[in-house]
């Protein structure tokens, strides 16, 4: 892909994967500890493990509203 000087191309990709029931249960438990949804936690861990984020996960306590 060709990039113009001073212009950054931003593309987004969607990633889908399947988990066993045991893996999803653990994901829910860990996400709950960080007050995140399972998808948010999975994305955060993926970015950290790929080295795209070099800082620790945000561990501030937050209140999440129940989805309707």
N, C-alpha and C positions, 0 to 999 in steps of 0.2 A: 504494500500500500504506500502510495506516494504522499509525503507530507510537505506542505508548504511551510516556508520559514516563518516562525512566529505563530503558527496555527497547529493546534494539537487535535488530532482526530480522537473522538471519544466514542467507543463502541461498547455496547452492553450485550452480554450473553446470558442466557438463562440456562441453569444447570439443574438437572433433575436426577435423583438417584433413589433407589429403593433400600429400605432398611428392614431388618427382621424385627419382630415384635419386641424382642429383648433389647435390641439396639435402640429402638424408638423409645422404649420405656426409660432407659438410662438417659437418653437425650432430653426427654421431658424433665427428669429429675435434676439434671445438671443445669438446664436452662432456668428452672425454677429457682435454683440457688442464686443465680445472677439476675433474677427478676427480668428475664427475657422470654420471648416466645421461642420455641424450638428452632424455627427457621432463622431467627435473628442470631441465635447462639451458633448454629451450624455455619452460617455465613461468616461470622466473626472469627471462628476457629479456623475456617478454611483460609481466610485472608492472612491470619497470623502465621499459620503453618506454611503458606506459600512465600512468606517473607515480604508481603506487600504492606504490612503494618508492623512497625518496629517498636511500638509502644504497647504497654499492657492494656488489657481489656478494661473498659470503663466499668468500675465496680460500685459506682454510687447507687444507693438505694432509690428506687423509683416505684411509684404506684402506677400500675397499669389498669386501665378500665376494662371491665368485662366486655367482650364482644357480644353484640346482639344477634 
